Amino acid sequence: HMLNLVRLRETARYPAGHVLHGQSITGFDAYQSYGRESGAIFRDVGGRIAYSAAFEYTLIGP
């Protein structure tokens, strides 16, 4: 099992040479693109997304 707890940049950063390097793309949009592109790859190796939801609250605790 895997749980992704991510923090998104205001503007995504790509390394030099990447097709999106230097473009103004939000971290949210970059993460959405990652999800669209990687989903098929995960399914091909037997994985699945068990839960996905929109961000609503921040919880800070011990």
MARDO-418307 format. One record per atom (N, C-alpha, C, O, CB): atom name; y, z, x; residue in one letter; residue number from 1. Coordinates in nm, 2 decimals, m for minus. Last residue first. Glycine has a CB too. Example, Ala and Ser with C-alpha at 12.3 -4.5 7.8 and 13.67 -1.06 7.14 Angstrom:
BEGIN
<atome:N&Y:m0.22&Z:0.71&X:1.28&residu:S&num:2>
<atome:CA&Y:m0.11&Z:0.71&X:1.37&residu:S&num:2>
<atome:C&Y:0.00&Z:0.79&X:1.29&residu:S&num:2>
<atome:O&Y:0.11&Z:0.80&X:1.34&residu:S&num:2>
<atome:CB&Y:m0.06&Z:0.57&X:1.41&residu:S&num:2>
<atome:N&Y:m0.57&Z:0.78&X:1.32&residu:A&num:1>
<atome:CA&Y:m0.45&Z:0.78&X:1.23&residu:A&num:1>
<atome:C&Y:m0.33&Z:0.78&X:1.32&residu:A&num:1>
<atome:O&Y:m0.33&Z:0.85&X:1.42&residu:A&num:1>
<atome:CB&Y:m0.45&Z:0.90&X:1.13&residu:A&num:1>
//
This chain:
BEGIN
<atome:N&Y:1.61&Z:1.67&X:m0.01&residu:P&num:62>
<atome:CA&Y:1.55&Z:1.71&X:0.11&residu:P&num:62>
<atome:C&Y:1.43&Z:1.63&X:0.15&residu:P&num:62>
<atome:O&Y:1.36&Z:1.66&X:0.25&residu:P&num:62>
<atome:CB&Y:1.52&Z:1.86&X:0.10&residu:P&num:62>
<atome:N&Y:1.80&Z:1.38&X:m0.14&residu:G&num:61>
<atome:CA&Y:1.74&Z:1.51&X:m0.15&residu:G&num:61>
<atome:C&Y:1.67&Z:1.55&X:m0.02&residu:G&num:61>
<atome:O&Y:1.68&Z:1.47&X:0.08&residu:G&num:61>
<atome:CB&Y:1.63&Z:1.51&X:m0.26&residu:G&num:61>
<atome:N&Y:1.96&Z:1.16&X:m0.34&residu:I&num:60>
<atome:CA&Y:1.96&Z:1.22&X:m0.21&residu:I&num:60>
<atome:C&Y:1.90&Z:1.36&X:m0.22&residu:I&num:60>
<atome:O&Y:1.94&Z:1.44&X:m0.30&residu:I&num:60>
<atome:CB&Y:2.11&Z:1.23&X:m0.15&residu:I&num:60>
<atome:N&Y:1.94&Z:0.86&X:m0.51&residu:L&num:59>
<atome:CA&Y:1.89&Z:1.00&X:m0.51&residu:L&num:59>
<atome:C&Y:1.89&Z:1.05&X:m0.36&residu:L&num:59>
<atome:O&Y:1.83&Z:0.98&X:m0.27&residu:L&num:59>
<atome:CB&Y:1.75&Z:1.00&X:m0.57&residu:L&num:59>
<atome:N&Y:2.13&Z:0.64&X:m0.69&residu:T&num:58>
<atome:CA&Y:2.10&Z:0.68&X:m0.56&residu:T&num:58>
<atome:C&Y:2.05&Z:0.83&X:m0.57&residu:T&num:58>
<atome:O&Y:2.12&Z:0.91&X:m0.63&residu:T&num:58>
<atome:CB&Y:2.22&Z:0.67&X:m0.46&residu:T&num:58>
<atome:N&Y:2.03&Z:0.40&X:m0.95&residu:Y&num:57>
<atome:CA&Y:2.09&Z:0.53&X:m0.90&residu:Y&num:57>
<atome:C&Y:2.05&Z:0.55&X:m0.76&residu:Y&num:57>
<atome:O&Y:1.96&Z:0.49&X:m0.70&residu:Y&num:57>
<atome:CB&Y:2.03&Z:0.65&X:m0.99&residu:Y&num:57>
<atome:N&Y:1.95&Z:0.13&X:m0.98&residu:E&num:56>
<atome:CA&Y:2.04&Z:0.20&X:m1.08&residu:E&num:56>
<atome:C&Y:2.11&Z:0.32&X:m1.03&residu:E&num:56>
<atome:O&Y:2.22&Z:0.35&X:m1.06&residu:E&num:56>
<atome:CB&Y:1.96&Z:0.23&X:m1.20&residu:E&num:56>
<atome:N&Y:1.82&Z:m0.18&X:m0.90&residu:F&num:55>
<atome:CA&Y:1.88&Z:m0.06&X:m0.85&residu:F&num:55>
<atome:C&Y:1.97&Z:0.00&X:m0.96&residu:F&num:55>
<atome:O&Y:2.05&Z:m0.07&X:m1.02&residu:F&num:55>
<atome:CB&Y:1.96&Z:m0.08&X:m0.72&residu:F&num:55>
<atome:N&Y:1.55&Z:m0.32&X:m1.09&residu:A&num:54>
<atome:CA&Y:1.69&Z:m0.32&X:m1.05&residu:A&num:54>
<atome:C&Y:1.73&Z:m0.18&X:m1.00&residu:A&num:54>
<atome:O&Y:1.69&Z:m0.08&X:m1.06&residu:A&num:54>
<atome:CB&Y:1.78&Z:m0.37&X:m1.17&residu:A&num:54>
<atome:N&Y:1.21&Z:m0.33&X:m0.97&residu:A&num:53>
<atome:CA&Y:1.31&Z:m0.29&X:m1.06&residu:A&num:53>
<atome:C&Y:1.45&Z:m0.31&X:m1.00&residu:A&num:53>
<atome:O&Y:1.47&Z:m0.31&X:m0.88&residu:A&num:53>
<atome:CB&Y:1.29&Z:m0.15&X:m1.11&residu:A&num:53>
<atome:N&Y:0.87&Z:m0.37&X:m0.94&residu:S&num:52>
<atome:CA&Y:1.00&Z:m0.42&X:m0.90&residu:S&num:52>
<atome:C&Y:1.10&Z:m0.38&X:m1.01&residu:S&num:52>
<atome:O&Y:1.07&Z:m0.40&X:m1.12&residu:S&num:52>
<atome:CB&Y:1.00&Z:m0.58&X:m0.87&residu:S&num:52>
<atome:N&Y:0.53&Z:m0.33&X:m0.84&residu:Y&num:51>
<atome:CA&Y:0.65&Z:m0.28&X:m0.92&residu:Y&num:51>
<atome:C&Y:0.78&Z:m0.33&X:m0.86&residu:Y&num:51>
<atome:O&Y:0.79&Z:m0.34&X:m0.74&residu:Y&num:51>
<atome:CB&Y:0.65&Z:m0.12&X:m0.92&residu:Y&num:51>
<atome:N&Y:0.34&Z:m0.48&X:m0.71&residu:A&num:50>
<atome:CA&Y:0.30&Z:m0.39&X:m0.82&residu:A&num:50>
<atome:C&Y:0.41&Z:m0.34&X:m0.90&residu:A&num:50>
<atome:O&Y:0.40&Z:m0.31&X:m1.02&residu:A&num:50>
<atome:CB&Y:0.22&Z:m0.27&X:m0.75&residu:A&num:50>
<atome:N&Y:0.29&Z:m0.79&X:m0.59&residu:I&num:49>
<atome:CA&Y:0.40&Z:m0.70&X:m0.62&residu:I&num:49>
<atome:C&Y:0.36&Z:m0.61&X:m0.74&residu:I&num:49>
<atome:O&Y:0.34&Z:m0.66&X:m0.85&residu:I&num:49>
<atome:CB&Y:0.54&Z:m0.77&X:m0.65&residu:I&num:49>
<atome:N&Y:0.00&Z:m0.84&X:m0.38&residu:R&num:48>
<atome:CA&Y:0.08&Z:m0.85&X:m0.51&residu:R&num:48>
<atome:C&Y:0.19&Z:m0.76&X:m0.52&residu:R&num:48>
<atome:O&Y:0.19&Z:m0.65&X:m0.45&residu:R&num:48>
<atome:CB&Y:m0.02&Z:m0.83&X:m0.63&residu:R&num:48>
<atome:N&Y:m0.23&Z:m1.01&X:m0.16&residu:G&num:47>
<atome:CA&Y:m0.13&Z:m0.91&X:m0.20&residu:G&num:47>
<atome:C&Y:m0.07&Z:m0.93&X:m0.33&residu:G&num:47>
<atome:O&Y:m0.09&Z:m1.04&X:m0.39&residu:G&num:47>
<atome:CB&Y:m0.02&Z:m0.90&X:m0.09&residu:G&num:47>
<atome:N&Y:m0.39&Z:m1.21&X:m0.07&residu:G&num:46>
<atome:CA&Y:m0.45&Z:m1.11&X:m0.16&residu:G&num:46>
<atome:C&Y:m0.35&Z:m1.00&X:m0.20&residu:G&num:46>
<atome:O&Y:m0.39&Z:m0.91&X:m0.27&residu:G&num:46>
<atome:CB&Y:m0.56&Z:m1.05&X:m0.09&residu:G&num:46>
<atome:N&Y:m0.27&Z:m1.41&X:0.07&residu:V&num:45>
<atome:CA&Y:m0.35&Z:m1.32&X:0.15&residu:V&num:45>
<atome:C&Y:m0.40&Z:m1.20&X:0.07&residu:V&num:45>
<atome:O&Y:m0.45&Z:m1.10&X:0.12&residu:V&num:45>
<atome:CB&Y:m0.28&Z:m1.27&X:0.27&residu:V&num:45>
<atome:N&Y:m0.12&Z:m1.54&X:m0.13&residu:D&num:44>
<atome:CA&Y:m0.22&Z:m1.61&X:m0.06&residu:D&num:44>
<atome:C&Y:m0.32&Z:m1.53&X:0.02&residu:D&num:44>
<atome:O&Y:m0.43&Z:m1.56&X:0.05&residu:D&num:44>
<atome:CB&Y:m0.16&Z:m1.72&X:0.03&residu:D&num:44>
<atome:N&Y:0.07&Z:m1.34&X:m0.20&residu:R&num:43>
<atome:CA&Y:m0.04&Z:m1.37&X:m0.29&residu:R&num:43>
<atome:C&Y:m0.16&Z:m1.45&X:m0.22&residu:R&num:43>
<atome:O&Y:m0.27&Z:m1.42&X:m0.25&residu:R&num:43>
<atome:CB&Y:0.01&Z:m1.46&X:m0.41&residu:R&num:43>
<atome:N&Y:0.24&Z:m1.36&X:0.03&residu:F&num:42>
<atome:CA&Y:0.16&Z:m1.24&X:0.00&residu:F&num:42>
<atome:C&Y:0.05&Z:m1.26&X:m0.09&residu:F&num:42>
<atome:O&Y:m0.06&Z:m1.21&X:m0.07&residu:F&num:42>
<atome:CB&Y:0.26&Z:m1.13&X:m0.06&residu:F&num:42>
<atome:N&Y:0.33&Z:m1.62&X:m0.01&residu:I&num:41>
<atome:CA&Y:0.26&Z:m1.59&X:0.11&residu:I&num:41>
<atome:C&Y:0.17&Z:m1.46&X:0.09&residu:I&num:41>
<atome:O&Y:0.06&Z:m1.46&X:0.13&residu:I&num:41>
<atome:CB&Y:0.35&Z:m1.57&X:0.23&residu:I&num:41>
<atome:N&Y:0.47&Z:m1.60&X:m0.25&residu:A&num:40>
<atome:CA&Y:0.35&Z:m1.69&X:m0.25&residu:A&num:40>
<atome:C&Y:0.27&Z:m1.66&X:m0.12&residu:A&num:40>
<atome:O&Y:0.14&Z:m1.66&X:m0.13&residu:A&num:40>
<atome:CB&Y:0.40&Z:m1.84&X:m0.24&residu:A&num:40>
<atome:N&Y:0.68&Z:m1.42&X:m0.16&residu:G&num:39>
<atome:CA&Y:0.59&Z:m1.39&X:m0.27&residu:G&num:39>
<atome:C&Y:0.46&Z:m1.47&X:m0.27&residu:G&num:39>
<atome:O&Y:0.35&Z:m1.42&X:m0.28&residu:G&num:39>
<atome:CB&Y:0.65&Z:m1.41&X:m0.40&residu:G&num:39>
<atome:N&Y:0.87&Z:m1.52&X:0.02&residu:S&num:38>
<atome:CA&Y:0.75&Z:m1.45&X:0.07&residu:S&num:38>
<atome:C&Y:0.64&Z:m1.42&X:m0.04&residu:S&num:38>
<atome:O&Y:0.53&Z:m1.39&X:0.00&residu:S&num:38>
<atome:CB&Y:0.79&Z:m1.32&X:0.13&residu:S&num:38>
<atome:N&Y:1.07&Z:m1.65&X:m0.13&residu:E&num:37>
<atome:CA&Y:1.00&Z:m1.72&X:m0.03&residu:E&num:37>
<atome:C&Y:0.87&Z:m1.65&X:0.01&residu:E&num:37>
<atome:O&Y:0.77&Z:m1.72&X:0.04&residu:E&num:37>
<atome:CB&Y:1.08&Z:m1.74&X:0.09&residu:E&num:37>
<atome:N&Y:1.17&Z:m1.45&X:m0.30&residu:R&num:36>
<atome:CA&Y:1.12&Z:m1.58&X:m0.36&residu:R&num:36>
<atome:C&Y:1.03&Z:m1.65&X:m0.26&residu:R&num:36>
<atome:O&Y:0.93&Z:m1.70&X:m0.29&residu:R&num:36>
<atome:CB&Y:1.24&Z:m1.67&X:m0.39&residu:R&num:36>
<atome:N&Y:1.24&Z:m1.25&X:m0.11&residu:G&num:35>
<atome:CA&Y:1.14&Z:m1.22&X:m0.22&residu:G&num:35>
<atome:C&Y:1.09&Z:m1.35&X:m0.28&residu:G&num:35>
<atome:O&Y:0.96&Z:m1.36&X:m0.30&residu:G&num:35>
<atome:CB&Y:1.20&Z:m1.14&X:m0.33&residu:G&num:35>
<atome:N&Y:1.44&Z:m1.38&X:0.03&residu:Y&num:34>
<atome:CA&Y:1.32&Z:m1.33&X:0.10&residu:Y&num:34>
<atome:C&Y:1.21&Z:m1.31&X:0.00&residu:Y&num:34>
<atome:O&Y:1.09&Z:m1.35&X:0.02&residu:Y&num:34>
<atome:CB&Y:1.35&Z:m1.20&X:0.18&residu:Y&num:34>
<atome:N&Y:1.63&Z:m1.41&X:m0.17&residu:S&num:33>
<atome:CA&Y:1.57&Z:m1.53&X:m0.11&residu:S&num:33>
<atome:C&Y:1.44&Z:m1.49&X:m0.04&residu:S&num:33>
<atome:O&Y:1.34&Z:m1.56&X:m0.05&residu:S&num:33>
<atome:CB&Y:1.67&Z:m1.59&X:m0.01&residu:S&num:33>
<atome:N&Y:1.70&Z:m1.14&X:m0.20&residu:Q&num:32>
<atome:CA&Y:1.65&Z:m1.21&X:m0.31&residu:Q&num:32>
<atome:C&Y:1.57&Z:m1.34&X:m0.26&residu:Q&num:32>
<atome:O&Y:1.46&Z:m1.37&X:m0.31&residu:Q&num:32>
<atome:CB&Y:1.76&Z:m1.25&X:m0.41&residu:Q&num:32>
<atome:N&Y:1.81&Z:m1.09&X:0.05&residu:Y&num:31>
<atome:CA&Y:1.69&Z:m1.02&X:0.01&residu:Y&num:31>
<atome:C&Y:1.62&Z:m1.09&X:m0.11&residu:Y&num:31>
<atome:O&Y:1.50&Z:m1.09&X:m0.11&residu:Y&num:31>
<atome:CB&Y:1.72&Z:m0.87&X:m0.02&residu:Y&num:31>
<atome:N&Y:2.04&Z:m1.25&X:0.03&residu:A&num:30>
<atome:CA&Y:1.94&Z:m1.28&X:0.14&residu:A&num:30>
<atome:C&Y:1.81&Z:m1.21&X:0.10&residu:A&num:30>
<atome:O&Y:1.70&Z:m1.27&X:0.12&residu:A&num:30>
<atome:CB&Y:1.99&Z:m1.23&X:0.27&residu:A&num:30>
<atome:N&Y:2.18&Z:m1.13&X:m0.18&residu:D&num:29>
<atome:CA&Y:2.13&Z:m1.27&X:m0.19&residu:D&num:29>
<atome:C&Y:2.02&Z:m1.30&X:m0.09&residu:D&num:29>
<atome:O&Y:1.93&Z:m1.37&X:m0.12&residu:D&num:29>
<atome:CB&Y:2.25&Z:m1.36&X:m0.18&residu:D&num:29>
<atome:N&Y:2.23&Z:m0.88&X:m0.05&residu:F&num:28>
<atome:CA&Y:2.15&Z:m0.89&X:m0.17&residu:F&num:28>
<atome:C&Y:2.09&Z:m1.03&X:m0.19&residu:F&num:28>
<atome:O&Y:1.98&Z:m1.04&X:m0.22&residu:F&num:28>
<atome:CB&Y:2.24&Z:m0.85&X:m0.29&residu:F&num:28>
<atome:N&Y:2.39&Z:m0.95&X:0.16&residu:G&num:27>
<atome:CA&Y:2.26&Z:m0.90&X:0.19&residu:G&num:27>
<atome:C&Y:2.17&Z:m0.90&X:0.07&residu:G&num:27>
<atome:O&Y:2.05&Z:m0.92&X:0.08&residu:G&num:27>
<atome:CB&Y:2.28&Z:m0.75&X:0.24&residu:G&num:27>
<atome:N&Y:2.55&Z:m1.27&X:0.10&residu:T&num:26>
<atome:CA&Y:2.54&Z:m1.13&X:0.09&residu:T&num:26>
<atome:C&Y:2.40&Z:m1.08&X:0.12&residu:T&num:26>
<atome:O&Y:2.31&Z:m1.16&X:0.12&residu:T&num:26>
<atome:CB&Y:2.58&Z:m1.08&X:m0.06&residu:T&num:26>
<atome:N&Y:2.66&Z:m1.50&X:0.34&residu:I&num:25>
<atome:CA&Y:2.56&Z:m1.47&X:0.23&residu:I&num:25>
<atome:C&Y:2.55&Z:m1.32&X:0.22&residu:I&num:25>
<atome:O&Y:2.54&Z:m1.25&X:0.32&residu:I&num:25>
<atome:CB&Y:2.42&Z:m1.54&X:0.27&residu:I&num:25>
<atome:N&Y:2.83&Z:m1.72&X:0.50&residu:S&num:24>
<atome:CA&Y:2.86&Z:m1.60&X:0.43&residu:S&num:24>
<atome:C&Y:2.77&Z:m1.58&X:0.31&residu:S&num:24>
<atome:O&Y:2.80&Z:m1.63&X:0.21&residu:S&num:24>
<atome:CB&Y:3.01&Z:m1.60&X:0.39&residu:S&num:24>
<atome:N&Y:2.67&Z:m1.84&X:0.81&residu:Q&num:23>
<atome:CA&Y:2.71&Z:m1.86&X:0.67&residu:Q&num:23>
<atome:C&Y:2.74&Z:m1.72&X:0.60&residu:Q&num:23>
<atome:O&Y:2.68&Z:m1.62&X:0.64&residu:Q&num:23>
<atome:CB&Y:2.60&Z:m1.93&X:0.59&residu:Q&num:23>
<atome:N&Y:2.58&Z:m1.78&X:1.06&residu:G&num:22>
<atome:CA&Y:2.73&Z:m1.81&X:1.04&residu:G&num:22>
<atome:C&Y:2.77&Z:m1.83&X:0.90&residu:G&num:22>
<atome:O&Y:2.89&Z:m1.85&X:0.87&residu:G&num:22>
<atome:CB&Y:2.76&Z:m1.93&X:1.12&residu:G&num:22>
<atome:N&Y:2.26&Z:m1.91&X:1.00&residu:H&num:21>
<atome:CA&Y:2.35&Z:m1.84&X:1.09&residu:H&num:21>
<atome:C&Y:2.49&Z:m1.88&X:1.07&residu:H&num:21>
<atome:O&Y:2.53&Z:m2.00&X:1.06&residu:H&num:21>
<atome:CB&Y:2.31&Z:m1.87&X:1.24&residu:H&num:21>
<atome:N&Y:2.07&Z:m2.04&X:0.86&residu:L&num:20>
<atome:CA&Y:2.18&Z:m1.97&X:0.78&residu:L&num:20>
<atome:C&Y:2.27&Z:m1.90&X:0.87&residu:L&num:20>
<atome:O&Y:2.36&Z:m1.83&X:0.82&residu:L&num:20>
<atome:CB&Y:2.11&Z:m1.88&X:0.68&residu:L&num:20>
<atome:N&Y:1.89&Z:m2.14&X:1.05&residu:V&num:19>
<atome:CA&Y:1.96&Z:m2.24&X:0.96&residu:V&num:19>
<atome:C&Y:2.08&Z:m2.17&X:0.88&residu:V&num:19>
<atome:O&Y:2.17&Z:m2.24&X:0.84&residu:V&num:19>
<atome:CB&Y:1.86&Z:m2.30&X:0.86&residu:V&num:19>
<atome:N&Y:1.93&Z:m1.99&X:1.36&residu:H&num:18>
<atome:CA&Y:1.87&Z:m1.99&X:1.23&residu:H&num:18>
<atome:C&Y:1.96&Z:m2.08&X:1.14&residu:H&num:18>
<atome:O&Y:2.08&Z:m2.09&X:1.16&residu:H&num:18>
<atome:CB&Y:1.87&Z:m1.84&X:1.17&residu:H&num:18>
<atome:N&Y:2.08&Z:m2.00&X:1.59&residu:G&num:17>
<atome:CA&Y:1.97&Z:m2.10&X:1.58&residu:G&num:17>
<atome:C&Y:1.91&Z:m2.10&X:1.44&residu:G&num:17>
<atome:O&Y:1.84&Z:m2.19&X:1.41&residu:G&num:17>
<atome:CB&Y:1.87&Z:m2.07&X:1.68&residu:G&num:17>
<atome:N&Y:2.14&Z:m1.66&X:1.61&residu:A&num:16>
<atome:CA&Y:2.18&Z:m1.79&X:1.65&residu:A&num:16>
<atome:C&Y:2.06&Z:m1.88&X:1.64&residu:A&num:16>
<atome:O&Y:1.95&Z:m1.84&X:1.68&residu:A&num:16>
<atome:CB&Y:2.24&Z:m1.79&X:1.79&residu:A&num:16>
<atome:N&Y:2.02&Z:m1.46&X:1.32&residu:P&num:15>
<atome:CA&Y:2.03&Z:m1.49&X:1.47&residu:P&num:15>
<atome:C&Y:2.08&Z:m1.64&X:1.49&residu:P&num:15>
<atome:O&Y:2.06&Z:m1.72&X:1.41&residu:P&num:15>
<atome:CB&Y:1.90&Z:m1.47&X:1.54&residu:P&num:15>
<atome:N&Y:2.22&Z:m1.35&X:1.05&residu:Y&num:14>
<atome:CA&Y:2.11&Z:m1.42&X:1.10&residu:Y&num:14>
<atome:C&Y:2.13&Z:m1.46&X:1.25&residu:Y&num:14>
<atome:O&Y:2.24&Z:m1.47&X:1.29&residu:Y&num:14>
<atome:CB&Y:2.09&Z:m1.56&X:1.02&residu:Y&num:14>
<atome:N&Y:2.32&Z:m1.10&X:0.83&residu:R&num:13>
<atome:CA&Y:2.33&Z:m1.15&X:0.96&residu:R&num:13>
<atome:C&Y:2.20&Z:m1.23&X:1.00&residu:R&num:13>
<atome:O&Y:2.09&Z:m1.17&X:0.99&residu:R&num:13>
<atome:CB&Y:2.36&Z:m1.04&X:1.06&residu:R&num:13>
<atome:N&Y:2.49&Z:m1.07&X:0.51&residu:A&num:12>
<atome:CA&Y:2.36&Z:m1.09&X:0.59&residu:A&num:12>
<atome:C&Y:2.40&Z:m1.14&X:0.73&residu:A&num:12>
<atome:O&Y:2.49&Z:m1.22&X:0.74&residu:A&num:12>
<atome:CB&Y:2.27&Z:m1.18&X:0.52&residu:A&num:12>
<atome:N&Y:2.72&Z:m0.84&X:0.42&residu:T&num:11>
<atome:CA&Y:2.70&Z:m0.98&X:0.46&residu:T&num:11>
<atome:C&Y:2.58&Z:m0.99&X:0.55&residu:T&num:11>
<atome:O&Y:2.57&Z:m0.91&X:0.65&residu:T&num:11>
<atome:CB&Y:2.83&Z:m1.04&X:0.53&residu:T&num:11>
<atome:N&Y:2.65&Z:m0.58&X:0.36&residu:E&num:10>
<atome:CA&Y:2.74&Z:m0.65&X:0.27&residu:E&num:10>
<atome:C&Y:2.73&Z:m0.80&X:0.29&residu:E&num:10>
<atome:O&Y:2.73&Z:m0.87&X:0.20&residu:E&num:10>
<atome:CB&Y:2.89&Z:m0.60&X:0.30&residu:E&num:10>
<atome:N&Y:2.30&Z:m0.51&X:0.39&residu:R&num:9>
<atome:CA&Y:2.43&Z:m0.53&X:0.45&residu:R&num:9>
<atome:C&Y:2.52&Z:m0.60&X:0.34&residu:R&num:9>
<atome:O&Y:2.47&Z:m0.67&X:0.25&residu:R&num:9>
<atome:CB&Y:2.42&Z:m0.62&X:0.58&residu:R&num:9>
<atome:N&Y:2.09&Z:m0.28&X:0.22&residu:L&num:8>
<atome:CA&Y:2.14&Z:m0.42&X:0.23&residu:L&num:8>
<atome:C&Y:2.28&Z:m0.42&X:0.30&residu:L&num:8>
<atome:O&Y:2.36&Z:m0.34&X:0.26&residu:L&num:8>
<atome:CB&Y:2.14&Z:m0.49&X:0.10&residu:L&num:8>
<atome:N&Y:1.81&Z:m0.10&X:0.28&residu:R&num:7>
<atome:CA&Y:1.96&Z:m0.09&X:0.28&residu:R&num:7>
<atome:C&Y:2.01&Z:m0.23&X:0.31&residu:R&num:7>
<atome:O&Y:1.97&Z:m0.29&X:0.41&residu:R&num:7>
<atome:CB&Y:2.02&Z:0.02&X:0.38&residu:R&num:7>
<atome:N&Y:1.50&Z:m0.03&X:0.12&residu:V&num:6>
<atome:CA&Y:1.59&Z:m0.11&X:0.20&residu:V&num:6>
<atome:C&Y:1.73&Z:m0.07&X:0.18&residu:V&num:6>
<atome:O&Y:1.77&Z:m0.03&X:0.07&residu:V&num:6>
<atome:CB&Y:1.57&Z:m0.26&X:0.17&residu:V&num:6>
<atome:N&Y:1.19&Z:0.05&X:0.11&residu:L&num:5>
<atome:CA&Y:1.31&Z:0.12&X:0.09&residu:L&num:5>
<atome:C&Y:1.41&Z:0.06&X:0.18&residu:L&num:5>
<atome:O&Y:1.42&Z:0.08&X:0.30&residu:L&num:5>
<atome:CB&Y:1.30&Z:0.28&X:0.11&residu:L&num:5>
<atome:N&Y:0.89&Z:m0.06&X:0.01&residu:N&num:4>
<atome:CA&Y:1.01&Z:m0.10&X:0.08&residu:N&num:4>
<atome:C&Y:1.13&Z:m0.02&X:0.03&residu:N&num:4>
<atome:O&Y:1.16&Z:m0.03&X:m0.09&residu:N&num:4>
<atome:CB&Y:1.03&Z:m0.26&X:0.06&residu:N&num:4>
<atome:N&Y:0.57&Z:0.05&X:0.05&residu:L&num:3>
<atome:CA&Y:0.69&Z:0.07&X:m0.03&residu:L&num:3>
<atome:C&Y:0.81&Z:0.03&X:0.06&residu:L&num:3>
<atome:O&Y:0.83&Z:0.08&X:0.17&residu:L&num:3>
<atome:CB&Y:0.70&Z:0.22&X:m0.07&residu:L&num:3>
<atome:N&Y:0.23&Z:m0.05&X:0.03&residu:M&num:2>
<atome:CA&Y:0.36&Z:m0.05&X:0.11&residu:M&num:2>
<atome:C&Y:0.47&Z:m0.03&X:0.01&residu:M&num:2>
<atome:O&Y:0.47&Z:m0.08&X:m0.10&residu:M&num:2>
<atome:CB&Y:0.38&Z:m0.19&X:0.18&residu:M&num:2>
<atome:N&Y:m0.12&Z:0.00&X:0.08&residu:H&num:1>
<atome:CA&Y:0.00&Z:0.00&X:0.00&residu:H&num:1>
<atome:C&Y:0.12&Z:0.00&X:0.09&residu:H&num:1>
<atome:O&Y:0.12&Z:0.04&X:0.20&residu:H&num:1>
<atome:CB&Y:0.00&Z:0.12&X:m0.09&residu:H&num:1>
//
